[in-house]
């Protein structure tokens, strides 16, 4: 069984109902679910390596930030679905499906990750994460349009999946490796769900494709979000934590993550390919590089401005023109 793509086509052409979608989500979840306590109750880590501990220290804190994101997606999805139900019933079904998945399955699986990493870290001799730190990581992100948030979460899940996969590959202890692998697999399917919902929101015309391009470019641009704590300048944050900005990398820090664990050229290339694929899945526009994505995003802004002024410039759902004149974008303001 696979995650459903092309939801809007299935709703319109195959008469797929919201009930059908919710049952498919439940069936897929039941096939994939696993128990933290079953994994940990009969096994213990034996090879305590500093890099394993550093990886777990960061992963345990990263997973704390998912609860408020899941709650916000669930609440905002239902609210927006009810607002557009009469004008865009297909879009409303998509939003209800996304909200239900976020509340039921994403939150549950992320809870698995939070507990698994935290317990494993304590098995290695670390103290539990302090309560104040847990509470700090529960802050809500600012509101944004739903398509952009879905793409943001697809980007975050990509970061997690690639990083956890590398940590599993480099882990010195078999139990540490197996936990990272299990959670990596969850993050891969989360990324695909968010890509599916972003695609459906564009296909149902709830949001334009440029919103997908905007968030992907924000993530991947030079000095963008993917570079985390190594960015030259961090954004001002109030009330919430971006875990990728908190990654410790100092040479004299026992809990530092080394570049080969999270930000090597090879890992960065893998992250970029995955996020560019999200863009292609959600919009039909294919970009081979971040530079091409930049051109496509800028072109979408010009198209939007011309549409607002009554000048027709349609960007089709398909191959984007990578040779757009950047000077025209500057002239457009």
N, C-alpha and C positions, 0 to 999 in steps of 0.2 A: 504493500500500500504506500502511496506517495502523497505528499502535500498537494492539494488542488491548486493549479494555476488556471488562468483564463476563467476566473469565477464569473465575470460579467457575461461572457459568451454562454456559459453553462446556465446561468440564471435566465437569460433572455431566450436562448434557443432550445435548451434541454429542459426548461421549466424546473431547474434546481431550486428547491425552497430553502428557507432558513433552517427549518427542521432537518432537512437532509444534510446541510452543511454541519450543523451542530453534532449530529450523530456520527458523521465521518470524522470530525475532530476527536470525539470521544473514543471511537474505535482505534484511531491511530495512537492516541495517548495510552490506551490500555495495552497496546502491543509493545510500547516502548518503555513503560514505567519500570523503575527499579527502586530498590530500598537501600537507603543509606545504611541502616542498621544491619541489614543482612550482609552488606559488603564488609562492614567494619567489625562485626561482633566476633568473628572467628579468625581475624587476621590482625597483625600488628606490623608497623614499619620496623625494619631492622637496621638499615643503613642510613644513618642520619647525616646527610650531606648539607653543608651550608647553602648551596644553591637550591636544593629541594625546599629547605625551610624558607628561604627568601621567596620562592615562587608561591608557596602556600600562604605565606604572610600577606602577599599582595592579592592573591586570588580570593582569600577569605573576606577581605575588605571590599574588593570589587563587587562581590555578589550582594553585599548589603544594600547597594544602591538600586537594586532592581525592584524592590517592593513598592516604593512610591511611584516608579515609572509604570508598573502594572496597574496600580490603582487608578492613576490618572488616565491611562488609556481606556480602561473599562468605563469609568464615569463619563469621560468626554465623548467616547464612542456612542454610548446610548443617548446622551444629550443631543449630539449632532444628528444622529439617526432620526430622532423624533422631530427635530426641527425641519429636516428635508424630506420627510416621508411622503408628503403629498406631491411635492415638486419632482422628487427623484426617488421613486420607490426602490429601484435597483441599488442605488447608492446607499439607501437606508439599510437594505439587507446586508450589504458588505460591511457597513459600520457595526451593525449588531453582531455579525460573525466575528469581526476583529475584537470587539469589546468582550464577547463571551470567551474567546480563546485566551485573551489577556488575563481575565479574571480567574478562569478555571484552571488552565493548563500552564501558561507561562509562569504565573505566580507560584504554582505548586512546584514546578520543576526547578525554578530558581531557588525556592526554599530548600530543595534537595541539595543544591550546590552550596548554598550558604552553610548549611549544617555539616555537610561532608567535609568541606575545607576546614571549617572551624574545629571539628572534632579531630581531624587528622593532624592539624597543627598542634593541638593540645597533646595528642599521642607522642609528638616529637619533643614534648617538654615545655612548650610555650604556655604562657598564661592565657586564659580566655580573653577575647577582645573586650576591653572595658566598656561598661554600659554607656558612658558618655559618648564614646566613639561610635557605638552602634546607633545611638539616637541621632548623632550628627549626620550619619549616612542615610537617614530616612527622610531627608528634606525633599520636597517636591521640586521638580524642574519647572521652569516657566511654561506657560501655555504657549502652544504653537499650533499651526494647522496640522491636521491628523496625518496627511500624507508625508509631510516633512518629518514628523515624529516617527512614523513607521520606517522611513529611510534612515533616520538617525539610529534607531534601534537595530536595523540591519547592519549598519556600520559597526556599532558596538559589539553585536554578536559575532561579526567577522573578526574584529580585534581579539575577542575572547577565544573563538575557535582556533584561530591560527596560533595564538600564544599558548593556549593550553595544549594544542597538539605538539608544539615544539617542546614544551615542558615535559610532556609524557615521553617524548623521544629521548630527552636528555636525563630523565629521572634516574637516580641511582637505586632507588628502592622499588620493588615490584608493586607494592600496594599503592605507593604514591603514583606510579605510572598508570595503574589501572583506574584510579579515581580520576586522574586528569583525562584519560581516554574516554571514560563514560560521560564525563561532563562535556568534553569537546563534541561528542556526538549529539548531545542535546543542543548545544549552541549552534551547530550546523543546521539542524532542523528549525530552530528559532529564526535564524537568518532567512531561511526559505519562507517561513510563514510571513514574516514582515515584508519580504519582496512580493509575495502573493497579494497581500492587502494593499500595498502601494500600487501595484499594477491595477488592481480592481478599482481603486479610487480614481485613478487616471482614466481607465476605460469607461467608468460610469460617469465621467465628467463632473465628479465632485470637486476635483482639483486639477489644474493644468500640469502637464509634464514638466514645466519649468520648476515647479516646487521640488520634484525629485532631483533634477539636475542641481538645483541650488544647494540642497543639503549634501549631496554627494561631493560637490565641489568644495563646500565648506570643510568637509572632512579631509579631502585629499589634497587640497591646494598647498603650495609651498608654505611652510610654517602653519599648516592646518591642524585640525584636531587630532589626527592620527599620530602626530609627533609628540603629543602628550606633554609630560613634564620637561621635555627637551626643547619645547617651543621657546623662542626668544622672548616672547611676551605672552603672558597668560591673560585670559579674559577675567573681568570682574565677576565673581559668583556670589550670590546671596541666597542662603537657605538650602543649598544643595551641594553635593560633592560629585565632581567628575573624577572617577577613579584613575583614569589614564593621566590626569594632571598630577596625581599624588605619587606616581611611581618613583621610587627612590633609586638613584643611579650613581651616587657619590662613590669615588674610589675607596674611601676609608669607611664606608658604611657596610656593616655586616649583613644588612638586609637589602642591599642594593641588587637590582636585577641587571645583569650584564646585557650588552647589546645583542649578543647571539641568542639570548632568551626571549627577547621581545622586539628589538628594532634593528636587526641586521638587514642588509640590503636584500637578502633572499626572502626574509619574512615580510619586509615592506612590499616587495613586488607581489607576493602572494596575496596580501591584503588588498592591494590596488586592483589586481585582477578580479578578485571576488566582488569588490564594490562596483567596479565597472560592469560586471555581469548583472548585479542588482539593477543598475540603471537600464541595461538592455532589456531585462525581463519586465521592468515596470513601464518603460516608455517605448520600447521597440527601437530606440536609438542606440547604435553601437559605437563605442569609442575604444580605441586601442590604447590610448595613453591619457594621462591626466591633462596634458596640454590640449588634446582633442576635446576632452570633456569641457575644459574651460571655454573653448571656442563655441561649442554647442550651447553651453549655458548662456554665454553672452548673446549669442544669436537669438535665443529664446526671449531674452529681455527686450531686444530690439523688436521682435515680433509682437510682444505684448504691448509695447508702447505704441507701435503703429496701429495695432488693433483698437486700442483705446482712442486713437485719433481718427478712426474710421478708414484707415488704409489697410487693405487686406494683405497679410503676409502669413500664410499658414505654414507651420512647421509640421510635416506629416509624421505619423507614427511609423517610423522606419529609419532608414539610414539618414544621418544628419550630415549637413554640408560642413565639412571640416575646414573649408577654405573661406569662411566668412571673413569679410574685411573688418578687422578690429578697429580701424579708424572710424568706421561708421557707428560703432558702439559708443566710442568716445563722443562723437558728434551728437548722438542721440541723448546724451546726458546721463 
